[in-house]
Amino acid sequence: MVFYIIGLGLGDERDVTVRGLEAIKSCDKVFLEMYTSILRVDKTRLEAFYGKEIVVADRNMVESEAEQIYQPAKEGNVAMLVVGDPVCATTHTDMMLRAKEYGVKVELIHNASAMGAVGCCGLQLYNFGQTVSIPFFDDNWRPTSFYPKIKYNRGGGMHTLCLLDIKVKEPDFEAMKRGRTVFLPPRYMSVNTAAVQLIEAEEKHQEGAYSAKETLCVGLARLGQPDQCIIAGTLEELTTQDFGEPLHCLIICGETHDLELEMLKQYIVEGSNYKLDVQSS
C-alpha cells in the first residue's frame, strides 16, 4: 500500500509521466489537488485518459481534512495528483510528513513545473535567487513581504521568479453574514496586476530594489502549453501587454549576460526603455 504524490506537469492529461500513469492505474482512490495550481482541462478529461474516477481535493480538504486523502493508503494504493511537481508547494510537503507520521509509505513521482520551465525565456536557472509569491492586494491588506527578498536577489545580481496569486473557492463573507454559504468566482493574478502591485511596493519602500521604468522583467503565461506567451519589458510596459488566459508568472531580472540577453531579445517589447544592470566582473 502506497500513498503516491504524482506531478501532472504543466499542460493537460497527456503530460503525466509513464511511471505516474502506471501508479495512477494501480490506485484504489485518486484525488486531484486543485488548490495550489490548475490545469487547463477539467477532471473528466483526466478520468477518461487515466481510466479512474477522480475526487477533487479543494482548499478545505487539503488544509483541514488532509487525513481523508492519505489515511486510505493504509488499506490500498492512493494517489494525489498535483499540477506541476509535487515538491514545489509547502502544502504537499506538509501532507507527505503527516502521511509518514501516520505510518503510510509515501512515494513521489516528479514532473515539470514552472520553477524549471521559466528557463524557456533564456534566463539561466542557476542565476535565480529566492522565489517569491505576490498576493492579491485589497482595500485592507496590501502586504509587501516579497519586496526585501527581491532587493536581496538583485543586490546579488540574481533574477527573481514571482509566483502569482490564485484564489479558488474563496468564501463570500458578505453572503456568510446572511447565513448563506457562497464561494466567489475563481481569480488568477495576471502579469499586469502583478506589475502594478510591484510598482506600488517600490513606491512604498523607496529602497531601489528595482525600477518601474528601467528594470528588465519577463512576463510568462501558460508555460509548457502550445499557446505559451512570453513578453519582456519594464514593469510599466508590462502593465499594458496582453498575456491572455492564466496561469501567469513574472521574472524580475538581475544581471543578464550576453547569452541570456540574446535569447530575451525576441520577447522584448518594441521600443522598450529597459536598462541592463551592469554585470560584476
C-alpha positions as CSV (number, residue, x, y, z in Angstrom):
1,M,0.0,0.0,0.0
2,V,1.4,3.4,-1.1
3,F,0.4,7.0,-1.0
4,Y,1.6,8.4,-4.3
5,I,2.0,12.2,-4.8
6,I,2.2,12.5,-8.6
7,G,3.1,15.5,-10.6
8,L,1.0,16.1,-13.7
9,G,3.2,18.6,-15.4
10,L,2.0,21.9,-16.9
11,G,-0.3,21.1,-19.8
12,D,-3.1,18.6,-19.9
13,E,-3.9,15.0,-19.2
14,R,-1.1,13.8,-21.6
15,D,1.7,15.4,-19.6
16,V,1.7,12.7,-16.9
17,T,4.9,10.5,-17.0
18,V,4.7,6.8,-17.9
19,R,5.6,6.0,-14.3
20,G,3.0,8.3,-13.0
21,L,0.3,6.8,-15.2
22,E,1.2,3.3,-14.1
23,A,0.9,4.4,-10.5
24,I,-2.5,6.0,-11.0
25,K,-3.8,2.9,-12.7
26,S,-2.7,0.9,-9.6
27,C,-4.7,3.0,-7.2
28,D,-8.0,2.4,-5.4
29,K,-8.5,6.1,-4.8
30,V,-7.3,9.1,-6.8
31,F,-7.5,12.7,-5.6
32,L,-6.8,15.8,-7.7
33,E,-5.4,18.8,-5.7
34,M,-6.9,21.9,-7.3
35,Y,-5.9,24.5,-4.6
36,T,-2.3,25.4,-5.3
37,S,-2.5,25.4,-9.1
38,I,-4.8,24.5,-12.1
39,L,-4.7,22.5,-15.3
40,R,-6.5,23.9,-18.4
41,V,-8.6,20.7,-18.7
42,D,-11.3,19.5,-16.3
43,K,-11.3,16.3,-14.4
44,T,-13.5,14.5,-16.9
45,R,-10.6,14.6,-19.4
46,L,-8.3,13.2,-16.8
47,E,-10.7,10.5,-15.8
48,A,-11.1,9.4,-19.4
49,F,-7.4,9.3,-20.0
50,Y,-6.4,7.6,-16.7
51,G,-9.4,5.3,-16.6
52,K,-10.0,6.2,-12.9
53,E,-12.7,8.2,-11.0
54,I,-11.1,11.3,-9.5
55,V,-12.1,13.2,-6.4
56,V,-11.3,16.9,-6.5
57,A,-9.5,18.0,-3.3
58,D,-10.3,21.6,-2.7
59,R,-8.6,24.0,-0.3
60,N,-10.7,22.9,2.7
61,M,-9.9,19.3,2.2
62,V,-6.2,19.8,1.6
63,E,-5.7,22.2,4.6
64,S,-8.3,20.9,7.1
65,E,-9.2,17.3,6.1
66,A,-6.0,16.0,4.6
67,E,-6.3,12.7,6.5
68,Q,-9.2,11.8,4.2
69,I,-6.6,11.8,1.4
70,Y,-3.7,9.8,2.9
71,Q,-5.3,7.6,5.5
72,P,-6.9,5.2,3.0
73,A,-3.4,4.3,1.9
74,K,-3.3,2.0,4.9
75,E,-5.7,-0.2,3.1
76,G,-4.7,0.3,-0.6
77,N,-2.9,2.5,-3.1
78,V,-3.9,6.1,-3.1
79,A,-2.8,8.9,-5.5
80,M,-2.9,12.6,-5.0
81,L,-2.4,14.3,-8.4
82,V,-0.6,17.7,-8.3
83,V,-0.3,20.2,-11.1
84,G,3.4,20.7,-11.9
85,D,5.8,18.9,-9.5
86,P,4.9,17.5,-6.0
87,V,7.7,19.3,-4.1
88,C,7.1,22.9,-5.3
89,A,4.5,23.7,-2.7
90,T,4.8,23.5,1.1
91,T,1.2,22.2,1.3
92,H,2.4,18.9,-0.3
93,T,5.4,18.7,1.9
94,D,3.2,19.0,5.0
95,M,0.9,16.3,3.7
96,M,3.9,14.0,3.0
97,L,5.2,14.4,6.6
98,R,1.7,13.8,8.1
99,A,1.3,10.7,6.0
100,K,4.6,9.3,7.1
101,E,3.8,10.0,10.7
102,Y,0.6,8.1,10.3
103,G,2.6,5.1,9.1
104,V,1.9,5.3,5.4
105,K,4.5,4.7,2.7
106,V,4.9,7.8,0.5
107,E,6.3,7.8,-3.0
108,L,6.9,11.0,-5.1
109,I,6.7,10.9,-8.9
110,H,8.1,14.1,-10.3
111,N,7.2,16.2,-13.4
112,A,7.8,19.5,-15.0
113,S,7.0,22.7,-13.0
114,A,7.0,26.4,-13.6
115,M,10.1,26.6,-11.4
116,G,12.1,25.0,-14.2
117,A,10.1,25.8,-17.2
118,V,10.7,29.6,-16.8
119,G,14.1,28.9,-18.3
120,C,12.5,28.8,-21.7
121,C,12.7,32.6,-21.9
122,G,16.5,32.3,-21.9
123,L,17.4,33.3,-18.3
124,Q,19.6,30.6,-16.8
125,L,18.2,28.8,-13.8
126,Y,21.4,28.9,-11.8
127,N,21.2,32.7,-11.9
128,F,17.9,32.8,-9.9
129,G,17.7,33.7,-6.2
130,Q,14.8,33.2,-3.8
131,T,11.3,32.7,-5.4
132,V,8.6,35.0,-4.1
133,S,4.8,35.0,-4.1
134,I,2.8,38.0,-5.0
135,P,-0.7,38.0,-3.3
136,F,-3.7,40.0,-4.4
137,F,-3.9,43.4,-2.7
138,D,-7.3,44.5,-1.4
139,D,-8.6,47.6,0.5
140,N,-7.4,46.3,3.9
141,W,-4.4,44.1,3.1
142,R,-1.5,45.1,0.9
143,P,1.4,43.0,2.1
144,T,4.9,43.6,0.6
145,S,6.9,40.9,2.3
146,F,8.2,39.9,-1.1
147,Y,10.0,43.3,-1.5
148,P,13.1,42.7,0.7
149,K,13.6,39.3,-1.0
150,I,13.6,40.9,-4.4
151,K,16.0,43.5,-3.2
152,Y,18.3,40.8,-1.8
153,N,18.3,38.9,-5.0
154,R,19.0,41.9,-7.2
155,G,21.7,43.0,-4.8
156,G,23.5,39.8,-5.6
157,G,22.8,40.1,-9.4
158,M,20.2,37.3,-9.2
159,H,16.9,37.0,-11.1
160,T,13.6,36.7,-9.1
161,L,10.8,34.4,-10.1
162,C,7.4,35.8,-8.8
163,L,4.6,33.3,-8.5
164,L,1.3,35.0,-8.8
165,D,-1.8,34.5,-6.6
166,I,-4.6,32.1,-7.2
167,K,-8.0,32.4,-5.5
168,V,-10.1,29.3,-5.8
169,K,-13.2,28.5,-3.8
170,E,-12.8,31.6,-1.6
171,P,-15.8,32.2,0.7
172,D,-18.1,35.2,0.2
173,F,-18.1,36.7,3.7
174,E,-20.9,39.0,2.9
175,A,-23.1,36.1,2.0
176,M,-21.9,34.2,5.1
177,K,-23.2,37.1,7.2
178,R,-26.6,36.4,5.8
179,G,-26.3,32.7,6.7
180,R,-25.5,31.5,3.1
181,T,-22.5,29.5,2.1
182,V,-21.4,31.0,-1.2
183,F,-18.0,30.9,-2.9
184,L,-16.5,33.7,-5.0
185,P,-15.6,33.0,-8.7
186,P,-12.0,31.9,-9.2
187,R,-9.4,34.6,-9.7
188,Y,-5.9,34.2,-11.2
189,M,-3.5,37.1,-10.9
190,S,-2.2,38.4,-14.3
191,V,1.2,39.8,-15.1
192,N,-0.4,43.1,-15.5
193,T,-1.8,43.2,-11.9
194,A,1.5,41.9,-10.5
195,A,3.4,44.7,-12.3
196,V,1.0,47.3,-10.9
197,Q,1.4,45.9,-7.4
198,L,5.2,45.7,-7.7
199,I,5.3,49.3,-8.8
200,E,3.2,50.2,-5.7
201,A,5.6,48.3,-3.4
202,E,8.6,50.2,-4.7
203,E,6.8,53.5,-4.3
204,K,6.0,52.5,-0.7
205,H,9.5,51.3,0.3
206,Q,11.6,53.5,-2.0
207,E,14.8,51.4,-1.4
208,G,15.6,51.0,-5.1
209,A,15.1,47.3,-5.3
210,Y,14.1,47.7,-8.9
211,S,12.9,50.5,-11.2
212,A,9.4,50.5,-12.7
213,K,10.8,52.5,-15.7
214,E,14.1,50.7,-16.3
215,T,14.5,47.2,-14.8
216,L,14.0,44.4,-17.3
217,C,11.3,42.0,-16.4
218,V,9.7,39.0,-18.2
219,G,6.1,38.0,-18.1
220,L,5.1,34.4,-18.9
221,A,1.7,32.8,-19.4
222,R,0.6,29.2,-19.8
223,L,4.1,27.7,-19.6
224,G,4.6,24.4,-21.4
225,Q,1.5,24.7,-23.5
226,P,1.1,25.3,-27.2
227,D,-0.1,28.9,-26.7
228,Q,2.6,29.8,-24.2
229,C,3.2,33.6,-24.1
230,I,6.5,35.4,-23.2
231,I,6.8,39.2,-23.2
232,A,9.7,41.1,-21.7
233,G,10.0,44.8,-20.8
234,T,9.9,47.2,-17.9
235,L,7.2,46.8,-15.2
236,E,5.5,49.9,-16.6
237,E,5.5,48.4,-20.1
238,L,4.2,45.0,-18.9
239,T,1.1,46.6,-17.3
240,T,-0.4,47.1,-20.7
241,Q,0.6,43.9,-22.5
242,D,-2.0,41.2,-23.4
243,F,-0.9,37.9,-21.9
244,G,-4.2,36.1,-22.3
245,E,-5.5,33.3,-20.1
246,P,-3.9,32.1,-16.9
247,L,-1.7,30.9,-15.3
248,H,0.8,33.7,-15.3
249,C,4.2,34.3,-13.6
250,L,6.8,37.1,-13.7
251,I,10.5,37.4,-13.5
252,I,12.4,40.4,-12.3
253,C,15.8,40.3,-13.9
254,G,19.1,40.7,-12.1
255,E,22.3,40.9,-14.1
256,T,22.0,39.4,-17.5
257,H,24.9,38.1,-19.5
258,D,25.2,38.1,-23.3
259,L,23.7,34.7,-24.0
260,E,20.6,35.4,-21.8
261,L,20.0,38.7,-23.5
262,E,20.4,37.2,-26.9
263,M,17.5,34.8,-26.1
264,L,15.4,37.5,-24.4
265,K,15.7,39.9,-27.3
266,Q,13.0,38.1,-29.3
267,Y,10.5,38.7,-26.5
268,I,11.3,42.3,-25.6
269,V,8.6,45.0,-26.3
270,E,9.4,47.0,-29.3
271,G,11.0,50.4,-28.2
272,S,11.4,49.2,-24.6
273,N,13.0,51.6,-22.2
274,Y,14.8,48.9,-20.2
275,K,18.3,49.4,-19.0
276,L,20.5,46.4,-18.1
277,D,22.2,46.0,-14.7
278,V,26.0,46.0,-15.1
279,Q,27.3,42.5,-14.6
280,S,30.0,42.2,-12.0
281,S,33.4,41.1,-13.2
